[in-house]
Amino acid sequence: MKYELIHQMISRYAADKGIQSLEDVMVAESSFDLYVNDKIFNSMYCTPSHLDELVIGHLSFAGLISKPEDITSFEYRDNDIYVNINPCLQGSGSPQVPCGEITCFAEDIVTLMKNHLNTSELHKLTGGVHIMSLSDGKSLVVSREDVGRHNAVDKLYGYCLKNNIDCSDKILLSSGRVTHEIISKIIKMGIKIVVSRAAVTSLAREVAVKAGICVIGFARGERFNIYSFPQKILVKNSR
């Protein structure tokens, strides 16, 4: 975590103490220029951790690679990242993952969300990152964090691609709002249930309905809202 935190002197106001100087921790945000085959592809602003997963997920979602092995070289040069891929792969797109039916118990979702929000020490210390987790419905498989929601999803997918993890029977847990762009990434991952602590946009719901994705928002405490396909959520102790 040493690269993800920055200790700095700040000023803090409190009604009973006035303005005082003290040392505080901030989440690190770094900028990287990503070069693909020696051509600038994108500028990335992110938490400087799991950068290989971030690049793998980012390029896969962009349709430039379908697996980590498609990257033939990977090099860091200061704040630049250089990767080489087979030119024949460009535009091939990441594969659409076929998905079967998946359900989850409401009581398990409540527990999973609590565990999900408790995974990030960086969030506890700074409050400055989003957390994305993948679950098998019973426990958390992997969690990733970043200052950006999209970066956190890219890291999560990059991890799955590196470790040959099938996402089609998994649940995505999010700390941030669910937009249509997030749903578009979830579709490529093959995920059919997404749970967020935050809001869900109308276009996200519309895209999710077309893709057969169950979207849950405002998962806080013992409650949550189901915006699509409520039949995928079961209740253990129905009253």
HUJOFEN-V69926 format. One record per backbone hydrogen bond with DSSP energy under -1.0 kcal/mol. CO is the residue of the C=O (numbers start at 1). NH is the residue of the N-H. E is the energy in kcal/mol with one decimal. If there is no record, write none. Layout:
((CO:NH:E) (CO:NH:E))
This chain:
((1:4:-1.4) (4:28:-2.9) (6:26:-2.7) (8:24:-3.1) (10:22:-2.2) (12:20:-2.6) (14:17:-1.0) (14:18:-3.0) (18:14:-2.1) (20:12:-3.0) (22:10:-3.0) (24:8:-2.6) (26:6:-2.5) (30:46:-2.5) (32:44:-3.9) (33:81:-2.8) (34:41:-3.5) (34:42:-1.5) (35:83:-2.7) (36:39:-1.4) (39:36:-2.9) (42:34:-3.4) (44:32:-2.8) (46:30:-3.3) (47:49:-2.7) (50:54:-2.1) (51:55:-2.4) (52:56:-2.4) (53:57:-2.8) (54:58:-2.5) (55:59:-2.7) (56:60:-1.9) (57:61:-2.6) (58:62:-1.6) (59:64:-2.5) (60:63:-1.2) (63:93:-2.7) (67:70:-1.9) (68:71:-2.0) (73:84:-1.7) (75:82:-3.2) (77:80:-2.1) (79:33:-1.9) (80:77:-3.0) (81:35:-3.3) (82:75:-2.7) (83:37:-2.7) (84:72:-2.8) (84:73:-1.1) (86:89:-2.4) (89:92:-2.6) (104:234:-2.5) (105:109:-1.8) (106:110:-1.9) (107:111:-1.6) (108:112:-3.0) (109:113:-2.5) (110:114:-1.7) (111:115:-2.3) (112:116:-2.9) (113:117:-2.5) (116:119:-1.4) (120:124:-1.6) (121:125:-2.2) (122:126:-2.2) (123:127:-1.8) (130:146:-1.8) (131:175:-1.4) (132:144:-2.8) (133:173:-2.8) (134:141:-3.6) (134:142:-1.2) (135:171:-2.6) (139:136:-1.7) (142:134:-2.6) (144:132:-2.9) (146:130:-3.6) (148:152:-2.0) (149:153:-1.9) (150:154:-2.6) (151:155:-2.7) (152:156:-2.0) (153:157:-2.7) (154:158:-2.6) (155:159:-2.3) (156:160:-2.0) (157:161:-2.6) (158:162:-2.3) (159:163:-1.8) (160:165:-2.6) (167:170:-2.0) (171:135:-2.4) (172:195:-3.1) (173:133:-2.5) (174:197:-1.8) (178:201:-2.4) (179:183:-2.1) (180:184:-2.2) (181:185:-1.5) (182:186:-2.2) (183:187:-2.4) (184:188:-1.5) (185:189:-1.7) (186:190:-1.2) (186:191:-1.7) (192:214:-3.2) (193:172:-2.3) (194:216:-2.6) (195:174:-3.0) (196:219:-2.3) (198:218:-2.3) (199:178:-2.8) (201:205:-2.0) (202:206:-2.2) (203:207:-2.6) (204:208:-2.4) (205:209:-2.5) (206:210:-1.6) (207:211:-1.5) (208:213:-2.8) (214:194:-2.5) (215:227:-3.1) (216:196:-2.1) (217:225:-2.8) (218:220:-1.4) (220:223:-1.8) (223:220:-1.6) (225:217:-2.2) (229:232:-1.9) (230:233:-1.9) (232:104:-2.3) (234:106:-3.6))
